[in-house]
Amino acid sequence: MQRRKLKPAWEESLQLDDGRKLWLRPIQPADAEPLRHGFSLLHPEEIRMRFLHPLKELSAAMAASLCAIDRQRQFALVAAEPLPPGEALIGAVARCAIADDKRAEFAILVARQLAGNGLGRLMMQRLIGWARRKRVDAIYGDVLDENSAMLQLAASLGFRRRRQTDDRGVVRIDLSLTH
Ligand SMILES: CC(C)(COP(=O)(O)OP(=O)(O)OC[C@H]1O[C@@H](n2cnc3c(N)ncnc32)[C@H](O)[C@@H]1OP(=O)(O)O)[C@@H](O)C(=O)NCCC(=O)NCCS
């Protein structure tokens, strides 16, 4: 993948090895409808891996709230077509939110059409970079223990399992950022 940083913070122009061009940028309110459309194209398993349970539809209200970011405490990046927000199809979303205890929770979804190109790793690295700037103590996420792709990606970034798998099959992983 080729990457070129753009001037506004956190924006990058990407070219995948197969030539597809993408724009990595913070999510915008105008992304709500494209996000709903992208959601409708997801496989139920992708949704279950991301939300830890099945979800049939992304309501307009939920999409709007996922796109309305409190910049002090939240950060969300999309990998989208290089078109203005609102027109661009969205292929991946990674988000992070600071909880009350100085820890930030992440979640990520790279649609299967884009998976395996290094986007998941890059977006996780950006979330970690944001969390470091916010001086949080750790970044954590809840992942199904059958989700070997996410667990391998996280392990390669230094995340560790912090809790036994619960009765929903969910394991918590975290990465300490205190040194
Ligand atoms: C997990 C996920 C984010 C990976 O995204 P991706 O863009 O395909 O990941 P990358 O191409 O950057 O790969 C990074 C690493 O992930 C791991 N990985 C990715 N796909 C994998 C697969 N199918 N099997 C095993 N490991 C895999 C590998 O360790 C890989 O490193 P490598 O390329 O050096 O082997 C993506 O598959 C996804 O969104 N899944 C559905 C939603 C989800 O599971 N979210 C996580 C819970 S919040």
PDBQT file of the ligand as one rigid body, heavy atoms in Angstrom, charges set to zero:
ROOT
HETATM    1  C1  LIG A 201     -10.105  -7.881  11.684  1.00  0.00    +0.000 C 
HETATM    2  C2  LIG A 201     -10.029  -6.873  10.544  1.00  0.00    +0.000 C 
HETATM    3  C3  LIG A 201     -10.171  -5.460  11.131  1.00  0.00    +0.000 C 
HETATM    4  C4  LIG A 201      -8.687  -6.984   9.821  1.00  0.00    +0.000 C 
HETATM    5  O1  LIG A 201      -8.626  -5.973   8.836  1.00  0.00    +0.000 OA
HETATM    6  P1  LIG A 201      -7.675  -6.126   7.532  1.00  0.00    +0.000 P 
HETATM    7  O2  LIG A 201      -7.680  -4.829   6.830  1.00  0.00    +0.000 OA
HETATM    8  O3  LIG A 201      -8.077  -7.311   6.771  1.00  0.00    +0.000 OA
HETATM    9  O4  LIG A 201      -6.277  -6.381   8.241  1.00  0.00    +0.000 OA
HETATM   10  P2  LIG A 201      -4.820  -6.223   7.599  1.00  0.00    +0.000 P 
HETATM   11  O5  LIG A 201      -4.878  -6.514   6.130  1.00  0.00    +0.000 OA
HETATM   12  O6  LIG A 201      -4.259  -4.938   8.029  1.00  0.00    +0.000 OA
HETATM   13  O7  LIG A 201      -4.049  -7.424   8.305  1.00  0.00    +0.000 OA
HETATM   14  C5  LIG A 201      -3.419  -7.212   9.536  1.00  0.00    +0.000 C 
HETATM   15  C6  LIG A 201      -3.222  -8.508  10.282  1.00  0.00    +0.000 C 
HETATM   16  O8  LIG A 201      -4.484  -9.053  10.666  1.00  0.00    +0.000 OA
HETATM   17  C7  LIG A 201      -4.392 -10.473  10.701  1.00  0.00    +0.000 C 
HETATM   18  N1  LIG A 201      -5.363 -10.998   9.754  1.00  0.00    +0.000 N 
HETATM   19  C8  LIG A 201      -6.075 -10.302   8.836  1.00  0.00    +0.000 A 
HETATM   20  N2  LIG A 201      -6.923 -11.132   8.202  1.00  0.00    +0.000 NA
HETATM   21  C9  LIG A 201      -6.726 -12.351   8.730  1.00  0.00    +0.000 A 
HETATM   22  C10 LIG A 201      -7.320 -13.625   8.512  1.00  0.00    +0.000 A 
HETATM   23  N3  LIG A 201      -8.288 -13.796   7.608  1.00  0.00    +0.000 N 
HETATM   24  N4  LIG A 201      -6.900 -14.659   9.266  1.00  0.00    +0.000 NA
HETATM   25  C11 LIG A 201      -5.949 -14.501  10.199  1.00  0.00    +0.000 A 
HETATM   26  N5  LIG A 201      -5.338 -13.312  10.443  1.00  0.00    +0.000 NA
HETATM   27  C12 LIG A 201      -5.730 -12.273   9.711  1.00  0.00    +0.000 A 
HETATM   28  C13 LIG A 201      -2.984 -10.829  10.299  1.00  0.00    +0.000 C 
HETATM   29  O9  LIG A 201      -2.221 -10.913  11.492  1.00  0.00    +0.000 OA
HETATM   30  C14 LIG A 201      -2.565  -9.603   9.498  1.00  0.00    +0.000 C 
HETATM   31  O10 LIG A 201      -1.181  -9.418   9.522  1.00  0.00    +0.000 OA
HETATM   32  P3  LIG A 201      -0.270  -9.905   8.272  1.00  0.00    +0.000 P 
HETATM   33  O11 LIG A 201      -0.851  -9.211   7.071  1.00  0.00    +0.000 OA
HETATM   34  O12 LIG A 201       1.069  -9.424   8.652  1.00  0.00    +0.000 OA
HETATM   35  O13 LIG A 201      -0.455 -11.381   8.210  1.00  0.00    +0.000 OA
HETATM   36  C15 LIG A 201     -11.168  -7.140   9.509  1.00  0.00    +0.000 C 
HETATM   37  O14 LIG A 201     -11.087  -8.482   9.090  1.00  0.00    +0.000 OA
HETATM   38  C16 LIG A 201     -12.569  -6.862  10.012  1.00  0.00    +0.000 C 
HETATM   39  O15 LIG A 201     -12.994  -5.729  10.016  1.00  0.00    +0.000 OA
HETATM   40  N6  LIG A 201     -13.309  -7.892  10.434  1.00  0.00    +0.000 N 
HETATM   41  C17 LIG A 201     -14.743  -7.737  10.784  1.00  0.00    +0.000 C 
HETATM   42  C18 LIG A 201     -14.973  -6.829  11.975  1.00  0.00    +0.000 C 
HETATM   43  C19 LIG A 201     -14.117  -7.198  13.162  1.00  0.00    +0.000 C 
HETATM   44  O16 LIG A 201     -13.771  -8.339  13.355  1.00  0.00    +0.000 OA
HETATM   45  N7  LIG A 201     -13.819  -6.204  14.008  1.00  0.00    +0.000 N 
HETATM   46  C20 LIG A 201     -13.027  -6.432  15.209  1.00  0.00    +0.000 C 
HETATM   47  C21 LIG A 201     -13.827  -6.318  16.463  1.00  0.00    +0.000 C 
HETATM   48  S1  LIG A 201     -13.957  -4.650  17.011  1.00  0.00    +0.000 SA
ENDROOT
TORSDOF 0
